């Protein structure tokens, strides 16, 4: 568990980015589900979208990619490699 935390901290060294994440993560993963359970879906949606916006703003300030973007790029790269036809030299 230490390695993922060290990795996360290494990508969030900027103080502003760090604190935007400290606000955005709970908004997405604690407040949004709570409001959804309580039946207030507009506020749940606002918390989820707003929380992610804060985190993406943090990455913009930090100048690095979010974990979601890195995962999506990895998936798309794998998909692209798998969908390309293989070429073989026939001699």
Biopython code that builds the backbone (N, CA, C, O; Angstrom):
import numpy as np
from Bio.PDB.StructureBuilder import StructureBuilder

atoms = [
    (1, "UNK", "N", (0.821, -1.205, 0.000)),
    (1, "UNK", "CA", (0.000, 0.000, 0.000)),
    (1, "UNK", "C", (0.859, 1.260, 0.000)),
    (1, "UNK", "O", (0.400, 2.318, -0.430)),
    (2, "UNK", "N", (2.078, 1.161, 0.469)),
    (2, "UNK", "CA", (2.966, 2.315, 0.530)),
    (2, "UNK", "C", (3.334, 2.807, -0.871)),
    (2, "UNK", "O", (3.359, 4.013, -1.114)),
    (3, "UNK", "N", (3.624, 1.878, -1.800)),
    (3, "UNK", "CA", (4.068, 2.246, -3.150)),
    (3, "UNK", "C", (3.021, 3.094, -3.894)),
    (3, "UNK", "O", (3.390, 4.117, -4.470)),
    (4, "UNK", "N", (1.729, 2.712, -3.907)),
    (4, "UNK", "CA", (0.738, 3.564, -4.590)),
    (4, "UNK", "C", (0.634, 4.961, -3.971)),
    (4, "UNK", "O", (0.442, 5.943, -4.689)),
    (5, "UNK", "N", (0.758, 5.054, -2.673)),
    (5, "UNK", "CA", (0.691, 6.366, -2.011)),
    (5, "UNK", "C", (1.903, 7.207, -2.395)),
    (5, "UNK", "O", (1.769, 8.397, -2.679)),
    (6, "UNK", "N", (3.087, 6.591, -2.404)),
    (6, "UNK", "CA", (4.292, 7.308, -2.813)),
    (6, "UNK", "C", (4.169, 7.773, -4.268)),
    (6, "UNK", "O", (4.560, 8.892, -4.599)),
    (7, "UNK", "N", (3.628, 6.914, -5.129)),
    (7, "UNK", "CA", (3.417, 7.273, -6.537)),
    (7, "UNK", "C", (2.461, 8.459, -6.646)),
    (7, "UNK", "O", (2.719, 9.402, -7.395)),
    (8, "UNK", "N", (1.360, 8.411, -5.901)),
    (8, "UNK", "CA", (0.381, 9.497, -5.933)),
    (8, "UNK", "C", (1.011, 10.795, -5.446)),
    (8, "UNK", "O", (0.852, 11.840, -6.077)),
    (9, "UNK", "N", (1.719, 10.733, -4.333)),
    (9, "UNK", "CA", (2.348, 11.937, -3.787)),
    (9, "UNK", "C", (3.395, 12.510, -4.744)),
    (9, "UNK", "O", (3.569, 13.726, -4.821)),
    (10, "UNK", "N", (4.088, 11.638, -5.466)),
    (10, "UNK", "CA", (5.113, 12.119, -6.401)),
    (10, "UNK", "C", (4.492, 12.869, -7.577)),
    (10, "UNK", "O", (5.157, 13.698, -8.199)),
    (11, "UNK", "N", (3.218, 12.586, -7.889)),
    (11, "UNK", "CA", (2.542, 13.267, -8.998)),
    (11, "UNK", "C", (1.718, 14.464, -8.538)),
    (11, "UNK", "O", (1.070, 15.122, -9.352)),
    (12, "UNK", "N", (1.740, 14.751, -7.234)),
    (12, "UNK", "CA", (0.953, 15.866, -6.679)),
    (12, "UNK", "C", (1.817, 16.690, -5.726)),
    (12, "UNK", "O", (1.455, 16.895, -4.568)),
    (13, "UNK", "N", (2.951, 17.156, -6.221)),
    (13, "UNK", "CA", (3.898, 17.901, -5.379)),
    (13, "UNK", "C", (3.518, 19.362, -5.214)),
    (13, "UNK", "O", (3.856, 19.976, -4.202)),
    (14, "UNK", "N", (2.825, 19.927, -6.186)),
    (14, "UNK", "CA", (2.411, 21.322, -6.104)),
    (14, "UNK", "C", (1.356, 21.465, -5.005)),
    (14, "UNK", "O", (0.387, 20.707, -4.964)),
    (15, "UNK", "N", (1.551, 22.437, -4.120)),
    (15, "UNK", "CA", (0.647, 22.613, -2.975)),
    (15, "UNK", "C", (-0.790, 22.886, -3.412)),
    (15, "UNK", "O", (-1.726, 22.327, -2.840)),
    (16, "UNK", "N", (-0.971, 23.728, -4.407)),
    (16, "UNK", "CA", (-2.323, 24.041, -4.883)),
    (16, "UNK", "C", (-2.990, 22.792, -5.457)),
    (16, "UNK", "O", (-4.150, 22.507, -5.158)),
    (17, "UNK", "N", (-2.254, 22.055, -6.276)),
    (17, "UNK", "CA", (-2.788, 20.824, -6.852)),
    (17, "UNK", "C", (-3.169, 19.827, -5.757)),
    (17, "UNK", "O", (-4.229, 19.205, -5.812)),
    (18, "UNK", "N", (-2.306, 19.688, -4.781)),
    (18, "UNK", "CA", (-2.565, 18.758, -3.677)),
    (18, "UNK", "C", (-3.878, 19.110, -2.976)),
    (18, "UNK", "O", (-4.713, 18.236, -2.741)),
    (19, "UNK", "N", (-4.059, 20.393, -2.644)),
    (19, "UNK", "CA", (-5.263, 20.782, -1.910)),
    (19, "UNK", "C", (-6.513, 20.755, -2.780)),
    (19, "UNK", "O", (-7.608, 20.513, -2.274)),
    (20, "UNK", "N", (-6.368, 20.998, -4.073)),
    (20, "UNK", "CA", (-7.519, 20.823, -4.965)),
    (20, "UNK", "C", (-7.964, 19.360, -4.963)),
    (20, "UNK", "O", (-9.159, 19.067, -5.007)),
    (21, "UNK", "N", (-6.997, 18.448, -4.910)),
    (21, "UNK", "CA", (-7.326, 17.025, -4.823)),
    (21, "UNK", "C", (-7.947, 16.678, -3.469)),
    (21, "UNK", "O", (-8.847, 15.842, -3.393)),
    (22, "UNK", "N", (-7.469, 17.315, -2.412)),
    (22, "UNK", "CA", (-8.021, 17.046, -1.079)),
    (22, "UNK", "C", (-9.475, 17.504, -0.977)),
    (22, "UNK", "O", (-10.226, 16.980, -0.154)),
    (23, "UNK", "N", (-9.875, 18.456, -1.787)),
    (23, "UNK", "CA", (-11.285, 18.865, -1.855)),
    (23, "UNK", "C", (-12.053, 18.036, -2.880)),
    (23, "UNK", "O", (-13.192, 17.639, -2.633)),
    (24, "UNK", "N", (-11.435, 17.776, -4.023)),
    (24, "UNK", "CA", (-12.118, 17.096, -5.121)),
    (24, "UNK", "C", (-12.396, 15.624, -4.883)),
    (24, "UNK", "O", (-13.462, 15.125, -5.246)),
    (25, "UNK", "N", (-11.448, 14.927, -4.278)),
    (25, "UNK", "CA", (-11.639, 13.478, -4.051)),
    (25, "UNK", "C", (-12.827, 13.203, -3.133)),
    (25, "UNK", "O", (-13.686, 12.399, -3.494)),
    (26, "UNK", "N", (-12.913, 13.838, -1.960)),
    (26, "UNK", "CA", (-14.095, 13.588, -1.113)),
    (26, "UNK", "C", (-15.410, 14.032, -1.768)),
    (26, "UNK", "O", (-16.454, 13.415, -1.558)),
    (27, "UNK", "N", (-15.350, 15.106, -2.561)),
    (27, "UNK", "CA", (-16.571, 15.551, -3.246)),
    (27, "UNK", "C", (-17.070, 14.463, -4.185)),
    (27, "UNK", "O", (-18.272, 14.207, -4.258)),
    (28, "UNK", "N", (-16.153, 13.822, -4.904)),
    (28, "UNK", "CA", (-16.520, 12.774, -5.868)),
    (28, "UNK", "C", (-16.963, 11.480, -5.193)),
    (28, "UNK", "O", (-17.976, 10.887, -5.563)),
    (29, "UNK", "N", (-16.200, 11.061, -4.216)),
    (29, "UNK", "CA", (-16.366, 9.697, -3.729)),
    (29, "UNK", "C", (-17.002, 9.563, -2.345)),
    (29, "UNK", "O", (-17.222, 8.449, -1.870)),
    (30, "UNK", "N", (-17.295, 10.686, -1.701)),
    (30, "UNK", "CA", (-18.024, 10.632, -0.426)),
    (30, "UNK", "C", (-19.314, 11.445, -0.533)),
    (30, "UNK", "O", (-20.404, 10.923, -0.303)),
    (31, "UNK", "N", (-19.182, 12.723, -0.883)),
    (31, "UNK", "CA", (-20.360, 13.599, -0.933)),
    (31, "UNK", "C", (-21.330, 13.189, -2.039)),
    (31, "UNK", "O", (-22.536, 13.107, -1.805)),
    (32, "UNK", "N", (-20.814, 12.933, -3.238)),
    (32, "UNK", "CA", (-21.703, 12.592, -4.360)),
    (32, "UNK", "C", (-22.522, 11.333, -4.073)),
    (32, "UNK", "O", (-23.741, 11.365, -4.243)),
    (33, "UNK", "N", (-21.903, 10.218, -3.643)),
    (33, "UNK", "CA", (-22.729, 9.037, -3.338)),
    (33, "UNK", "C", (-23.709, 9.282, -2.187)),
    (33, "UNK", "O", (-24.822, 8.756, -2.196)),
    (34, "UNK", "N", (-23.295, 10.077, -1.198)),
    (34, "UNK", "CA", (-24.186, 10.371, -0.070)),
    (34, "UNK", "C", (-25.431, 11.108, -0.546)),
    (34, "UNK", "O", (-26.549, 10.751, -0.175)),
    (35, "UNK", "N", (-25.238, 12.136, -1.367)),
    (35, "UNK", "CA", (-26.386, 12.884, -1.882)),
    (35, "UNK", "C", (-27.248, 12.022, -2.810)),
    (35, "UNK", "O", (-28.468, 12.180, -2.862)),
    (36, "UNK", "N", (-26.608, 11.124, -3.530)),
    (36, "UNK", "CA", (-27.367, 10.222, -4.401)),
    (36, "UNK", "C", (-28.258, 9.308, -3.562)),
    (36, "UNK", "O", (-29.429, 9.115, -3.888)),
    (37, "UNK", "N", (-27.714, 8.749, -2.493)),
    (37, "UNK", "CA", (-28.482, 7.884, -1.586)),
    (37, "UNK", "C", (-29.634, 8.663, -0.948)),
    (37, "UNK", "O", (-30.722, 8.126, -0.744)),
    (38, "UNK", "N", (-29.379, 9.932, -0.636)),
    (38, "UNK", "CA", (-30.411, 10.764, -0.021)),
    (38, "UNK", "C", (-31.448, 11.254, -1.030)),
    (38, "UNK", "O", (-32.412, 11.925, -0.662)),
    (39, "UNK", "N", (-31.247, 10.919, -2.295)),
    (39, "UNK", "CA", (-32.226, 11.255, -3.322)),
    (39, "UNK", "C", (-32.044, 12.632, -3.942)),
    (39, "UNK", "O", (-32.914, 13.096, -4.681)),
    (40, "UNK", "N", (-30.941, 13.283, -3.657)),
    (40, "UNK", "CA", (-30.698, 14.602, -4.231)),
    (40, "UNK", "C", (-29.713, 14.448, -5.385)),
    (40, "UNK", "O", (-28.540, 14.797, -5.259)),
    (41, "UNK", "N", (-30.199, 13.922, -6.513)),
    (41, "UNK", "CA", (-29.294, 13.615, -7.625)),
    (41, "UNK", "C", (-28.687, 14.852, -8.273)),
    (41, "UNK", "O", (-27.559, 14.767, -8.759)),
    (42, "UNK", "N", (-29.385, 16.027, -8.310)),
    (42, "UNK", "CA", (-28.717, 17.195, -8.891)),
    (42, "UNK", "C", (-27.475, 17.619, -8.092)),
    (42, "UNK", "O", (-26.448, 17.974, -8.671)),
    (43, "UNK", "N", (-27.581, 17.578, -6.771)),
    (43, "UNK", "CA", (-26.429, 17.925, -5.945)),
    (43, "UNK", "C", (-25.358, 16.843, -6.029)),
    (43, "UNK", "O", (-24.166, 17.150, -6.007)),
    (44, "UNK", "N", (-25.769, 15.584, -6.125)),
    (44, "UNK", "CA", (-24.809, 14.485, -6.289)),
    (44, "UNK", "C", (-24.019, 14.665, -7.584)),
    (44, "UNK", "O", (-22.797, 14.515, -7.598)),
    (45, "UNK", "N", (-24.720, 14.985, -8.665)),
    (45, "UNK", "CA", (-24.060, 15.208, -9.949)),
    (45, "UNK", "C", (-23.124, 16.409, -9.882)),
    (45, "UNK", "O", (-22.011, 16.361, -10.406)),
    (46, "UNK", "N", (-23.570, 17.481, -9.240)),
    (46, "UNK", "CA", (-22.731, 18.677, -9.101)),
    (46, "UNK", "C", (-21.471, 18.372, -8.303)),
    (46, "UNK", "O", (-20.388, 18.838, -8.656)),
    (47, "UNK", "N", (-21.597, 17.601, -7.241)),
    (47, "UNK", "CA", (-20.430, 17.235, -6.427)),
    (47, "UNK", "C", (-19.461, 16.374, -7.230)),
    (47, "UNK", "O", (-18.248, 16.573, -7.170)),
    (48, "UNK", "N", (-20.000, 15.421, -7.979)),
    (48, "UNK", "CA", (-19.144, 14.526, -8.754)),
    (48, "UNK", "C", (-18.394, 15.296, -9.845)),
    (48, "UNK", "O", (-17.174, 15.185, -9.967)),
    (49, "UNK", "N", (-19.133, 16.073, -10.632)),
    (49, "UNK", "CA", (-18.516, 16.836, -11.722)),
    (49, "UNK", "C", (-17.586, 17.909, -11.161)),
    (49, "UNK", "O", (-16.483, 18.104, -11.671)),
    (50, "UNK", "N", (-18.023, 18.597, -10.127)),
    (50, "UNK", "CA", (-17.195, 19.638, -9.516)),
    (50, "UNK", "C", (-15.931, 19.072, -8.892)),
    (50, "UNK", "O", (-14.859, 19.669, -8.994)),
    (51, "UNK", "N", (-16.058, 17.916, -8.243)),
    (51, "UNK", "CA", (-14.891, 17.277, -7.645)),
    (51, "UNK", "C", (-13.858, 16.886, -8.686)),
    (51, "UNK", "O", (-12.661, 17.106, -8.500)),
    (52, "UNK", "N", (-14.330, 16.302, -9.790)),
    (52, "UNK", "CA", (-13.401, 15.953, -10.872)),
    (52, "UNK", "C", (-12.798, 17.201, -11.500)),
    (52, "UNK", "O", (-11.620, 17.206, -11.856)),
    (53, "UNK", "N", (-13.593, 18.261, -11.641)),
    (53, "UNK", "CA", (-13.078, 19.506, -12.220)),
    (53, "UNK", "C", (-11.942, 20.065, -11.357)),
    (53, "UNK", "O", (-10.932, 20.530, -11.886)),
    (54, "UNK", "N", (-12.104, 20.020, -10.048)),
    (54, "UNK", "CA", (-11.038, 20.483, -9.156)),
    (54, "UNK", "C", (-9.763, 19.665, -9.355)),
    (54, "UNK", "O", (-8.662, 20.214, -9.391)),
    (55, "UNK", "N", (-9.923, 18.351, -9.484)),
    (55, "UNK", "CA", (-8.750, 17.494, -9.666)),
    (55, "UNK", "C", (-8.071, 17.748, -11.007)),
    (55, "UNK", "O", (-6.844, 17.814, -11.073)),
    (56, "UNK", "N", (-8.854, 17.892, -12.077)),
    (56, "UNK", "CA", (-8.268, 18.166, -13.386)),
    (56, "UNK", "C", (-7.597, 19.539, -13.404)),
    (56, "UNK", "O", (-6.568, 19.717, -14.056)),
    (57, "UNK", "N", (-8.169, 20.504, -12.697)),
    (57, "UNK", "CA", (-7.536, 21.809, -12.561)),
    (57, "UNK", "C", (-6.187, 21.662, -11.862)),
    (57, "UNK", "O", (-5.210, 22.302, -12.249)),
    (58, "UNK", "N", (-6.136, 20.827, -10.842)),
    (58, "UNK", "CA", (-4.878, 20.558, -10.152)),
    (58, "UNK", "C", (-3.822, 19.994, -11.092)),
    (58, "UNK", "O", (-2.656, 20.385, -11.031)),
    (59, "UNK", "N", (-4.230, 19.074, -11.962)),
    (59, "UNK", "CA", (-3.275, 18.499, -12.919)),
    (59, "UNK", "C", (-2.858, 19.528, -13.964)),
    (59, "UNK", "O", (-1.720, 19.511, -14.432)),
    (60, "UNK", "N", (-3.756, 20.409, -14.324)),
    (60, "UNK", "CA", (-3.408, 21.484, -15.250)),
    (60, "UNK", "C", (-2.346, 22.392, -14.624)),
    (60, "UNK", "O", (-1.375, 22.768, -15.280)),
    (61, "UNK", "N", (-2.542, 22.734, -13.362)),
    (61, "UNK", "CA", (-1.570, 23.563, -12.638)),
    (61, "UNK", "C", (-0.237, 22.827, -12.492)),
    (61, "UNK", "O", (0.831, 23.407, -12.685)),
    (62, "UNK", "N", (-0.320, 21.562, -12.153)),
    (62, "UNK", "CA", (0.885, 20.745, -11.932)),
    (62, "UNK", "C", (1.630, 20.481, -13.236)),
    (62, "UNK", "O", (2.849, 20.316, -13.243)),
    (63, "UNK", "N", (0.888, 20.444, -14.335)),
    (63, "UNK", "CA", (1.514, 20.186, -15.625)),
    (63, "UNK", "C", (1.717, 18.710, -15.907)),
    (63, "UNK", "O", (2.613, 18.334, -16.664)),
    (64, "UNK", "N", (0.888, 17.870, -15.300)),
    (64, "UNK", "CA", (0.977, 16.434, -15.574)),
    (64, "UNK", "C", (-0.404, 15.866, -15.856)),
    (64, "UNK", "O", (-1.414, 16.559, -15.728)),
    (65, "UNK", "N", (-0.433, 14.607, -16.237)),
    (65, "UNK", "CA", (-1.703, 13.957, -16.599)),
    (65, "UNK", "C", (-2.343, 13.315, -15.372)),
    (65, "UNK", "O", (-1.666, 12.883, -14.439)),
    (66, "UNK", "N", (-3.667, 13.271, -15.412)),
    (66, "UNK", "CA", (-4.397, 12.585, -14.337)),
    (66, "UNK", "C", (-4.261, 11.078, -14.516)),
    (66, "UNK", "O", (-3.938, 10.594, -15.601)),
    (67, "UNK", "N", (-4.511, 10.354, -13.445)),
    (67, "UNK", "CA", (-4.470, 8.896, -13.520)),
    (67, "UNK", "C", (-5.484, 8.348, -14.501)),
    (67, "UNK", "O", (-5.215, 7.364, -15.190)),
    (68, "UNK", "N", (-6.651, 8.977, -14.573)),
    (68, "UNK", "CA", (-7.682, 8.538, -15.518)),
    (68, "UNK", "C", (-7.215, 8.720, -16.957)),
    (68, "UNK", "O", (-7.437, 7.858, -17.808)),
    (69, "UNK", "N", (-6.564, 9.855, -17.219)),
    (69, "UNK", "CA", (-6.076, 10.098, -18.574)),
    (69, "UNK", "C", (-4.976, 9.101, -18.935)),
    (69, "UNK", "O", (-4.946, 8.588, -20.054)),
    (70, "UNK", "N", (-4.074, 8.825, -17.994)),
    (70, "UNK", "CA", (-3.001, 7.862, -18.268)),
    (70, "UNK", "C", (-3.576, 6.477, -18.539)),
    (70, "UNK", "O", (-3.111, 5.775, -19.437)),
    (71, "UNK", "N", (-4.597, 6.077, -17.757)),
    (71, "UNK", "CA", (-5.231, 4.771, -17.965)),
    (71, "UNK", "C", (-5.919, 4.722, -19.324)),
    (71, "UNK", "O", (-5.783, 3.737, -20.050)),
    (72, "UNK", "N", (-6.652, 5.768, -19.673)),
    (72, "UNK", "CA", (-7.344, 5.812, -20.960)),
    (72, "UNK", "C", (-6.354, 5.746, -22.117)),
    (72, "UNK", "O", (-6.587, 5.028, -23.089)),
    (73, "UNK", "N", (-5.264, 6.480, -22.022)),
    (73, "UNK", "CA", (-4.240, 6.434, -23.076)),
    (73, "UNK", "C", (-3.646, 5.036, -23.202)),
    (73, "UNK", "O", (-3.389, 4.559, -24.308)),
    (74, "UNK", "N", (-3.430, 4.384, -22.065)),
    (74, "UNK", "CA", (-2.881, 3.023, -22.076)),
    (74, "UNK", "C", (-3.859, 2.058, -22.748)),
    (74, "UNK", "O", (-3.456, 1.233, -23.567)),
    (75, "UNK", "N", (-5.127, 2.162, -22.406)),
    (75, "UNK", "CA", (-6.153, 1.291, -22.996)),
    (75, "UNK", "C", (-6.257, 1.526, -24.498)),
    (75, "UNK", "O", (-6.300, 0.578, -25.283)),
    (76, "UNK", "N", (-6.296, 2.794, -24.889)),
    (76, "UNK", "CA", (-6.411, 3.106, -26.313)),
    (76, "UNK", "C", (-5.181, 2.649, -27.089)),
    (76, "UNK", "O", (-5.296, 2.184, -28.223)),
    (77, "UNK", "N", (-4.018, 2.780, -26.485)),
    (77, "UNK", "CA", (-2.792, 2.335, -27.139)),
    (77, "UNK", "C", (-2.809, 0.813, -27.314)),
    (77, "UNK", "O", (-2.417, 0.302, -28.363)),
    (78, "UNK", "N", (-3.258, 0.102, -26.298)),
    (78, "UNK", "CA", (-3.355, -1.358, -26.410)),
    (78, "UNK", "C", (-4.370, -1.744, -27.464)),
    (78, "UNK", "O", (-4.134, -2.658, -28.254)),
    (79, "UNK", "N", (-5.510, -1.047, -27.482)),
    (79, "UNK", "CA", (-6.553, -1.346, -28.461)),
    (79, "UNK", "C", (-6.040, -1.076, -29.876)),
    (79, "UNK", "O", (-6.292, -1.859, -30.792)),
    (80, "UNK", "N", (-5.329, 0.021, -30.047)),
    (80, "UNK", "CA", (-4.789, 0.370, -31.360)),
    (80, "UNK", "C", (-3.796, -0.685, -31.824)),
    (80, "UNK", "O", (-3.816, -1.091, -32.986)),
    (81, "UNK", "N", (-2.936, -1.126, -30.927)),
    (81, "UNK", "CA", (-1.946, -2.144, -31.291)),
    (81, "UNK", "C", (-2.624, -3.460, -31.651)),
    (81, "UNK", "O", (-2.191, -4.142, -32.579)),
    (82, "UNK", "N", (-3.673, -3.822, -30.933)),
    (82, "UNK", "CA", (-4.357, -5.086, -31.181)),
    (82, "UNK", "C", (-5.166, -5.038, -32.471)),
    (82, "UNK", "O", (-5.349, -6.069, -33.118)),
    (83, "UNK", "N", (-5.653, -3.861, -32.856)),
    (83, "UNK", "CA", (-6.502, -3.771, -34.044)),
    (83, "UNK", "C", (-5.707, -3.584, -35.329)),
    (83, "UNK", "O", (-6.272, -3.692, -36.417)),
    (84, "UNK", "N", (-4.409, -3.305, -35.229)),
    (84, "UNK", "CA", (-3.601, -3.132, -36.429)),
    (84, "UNK", "C", (-3.226, -4.495, -36.994)),
    (84, "UNK", "O", (-2.847, -5.397, -36.247)),
    (85, "UNK", "N", (-3.330, -4.648, -38.314)),
    (85, "UNK", "CA", (-2.953, -5.931, -38.897)),
    (85, "UNK", "C", (-1.439, -6.128, -38.794)),
    (85, "UNK", "O", (-0.655, -5.185, -38.902)),
    (86, "UNK", "N", (-1.072, -7.350, -38.588)),
    (86, "UNK", "CA", (0.352, -7.658, -38.513)),
    (86, "UNK", "C", (0.889, -7.796, -39.915)),
    (86, "UNK", "O", (0.215, -8.331, -40.796)),
    (87, "UNK", "N", (2.088, -7.321, -40.125)),
    (87, "UNK", "CA", (2.705, -7.438, -41.447)),
    (87, "UNK", "C", (3.851, -8.423, -41.343)),
    (87, "UNK", "O", (4.635, -8.404, -40.394)),
    (88, "UNK", "N", (3.926, -9.273, -42.332)),
    (88, "UNK", "CA", (5.005, -10.274, -42.373)),
    (88, "UNK", "C", (5.674, -10.190, -43.738)),
    (88, "UNK", "O", (5.032, -9.963, -44.763)),
    (89, "UNK", "N", (6.932, -10.375, -43.711)),
    (89, "UNK", "CA", (7.688, -10.387, -44.964)),
    (89, "UNK", "C", (7.604, -11.786, -45.580)),
    (89, "UNK", "O", (8.064, -12.764, -44.991)),
    (90, "UNK", "N", (7.021, -11.865, -46.750)),
    (90, "UNK", "CA", (6.974, -13.140, -47.457)),
    (90, "UNK", "C", (8.071, -13.155, -48.498)),
    (90, "UNK", "O", (8.059, -12.381, -49.455)),
    (91, "UNK", "N", (9.001, -14.034, -48.296)),
    (91, "UNK", "CA", (10.119, -14.119, -49.236)),
    (91, "UNK", "C", (10.037, -15.396, -50.022)),
    (91, "UNK", "O", (10.891, -15.656, -50.870)),
]
sb = StructureBuilder()
sb.init_structure("model")
sb.init_model(0)
sb.init_chain("A")
sb.init_seg("    ")
for serial, (resi, resn, name, xyz) in enumerate(atoms, 1):
    if name == "N":
        sb.init_residue(resn, " ", resi, " ")
    sb.init_atom(name, np.array(xyz, "f"), 0.0, 1.0, " ", f" {name:<3s}", serial, name[0])
structure = sb.get_structure()
